[in-house]
Amino acid sequence: MTARLIGASIGLVIAVVDFALLRLLASRVDLPETKRVLKITGISQFVLLPIVGWFVAPLFAGE
């Protein structure tokens, strides 16, 4: 497994945890606009964090 795949996998795991925490936070908020923004933010993390991990992991691994 290359450093890029490991970085993307770690990014995906972090995105899943972040999504769960944002959903928990959204359940405590009263305003529907805020709930929608938290939901969109959580979904966007599924795209952004694996991409960031793909490019950053080789820098830490020295590849």
N, C-alpha and C positions, 0 to 999 in steps of 0.2 A: 504494500500500500504506500503510495507516494505521500509526500508532505501535503500536497494540494488536496488530496482526497481526505486526509485526516483533518485538515483545517476546515474543509467544507462540512465534514461530519460533525465536528465540534460546533461549528456555527449553526448547524441544524438543531443540535441538542439544545443549545442556548436559546434558539428561537422558540422551541417548544416550551421550555420553562418560562420564557418571557411572555409567551402567549397565554399560558395558564395564569400567570400572575396578573397580567392585564385584564383578563376575564374576571378574575376575583375582584380586582379593583373596580371594574365596571359594574359589578353586581352591587357595590356599595354606594354608587353615585346615583343621584336623583335625576339629573338633567339628561334627556335623551340625546342631545347633541354631544355631550361628553362621552356617553356610552358608545356612540357611533365612532367618534374619533379614537377612542381606546381600542375598539374592535379593528378599525382600519390600520392602526399602528401595529397591532399584534400580527395581522395578516401580512403586512409589508415586511416584517422581520423574517418571515419564511423565505423571502427572496433575497433580502439584503445581507443578512448575516452569513449564509453559506458562500455568497460571492466574496464578501470581505475575507472570510476564512480561506477561500481558495487562493487569494492573492497574498495574504499576510503570512500564512503558515510557512511558505518557502523562505521568507525572510528570516524567520526565527530558526528554521532548520539549517540555514546556511546553504541552501541549494541555489 
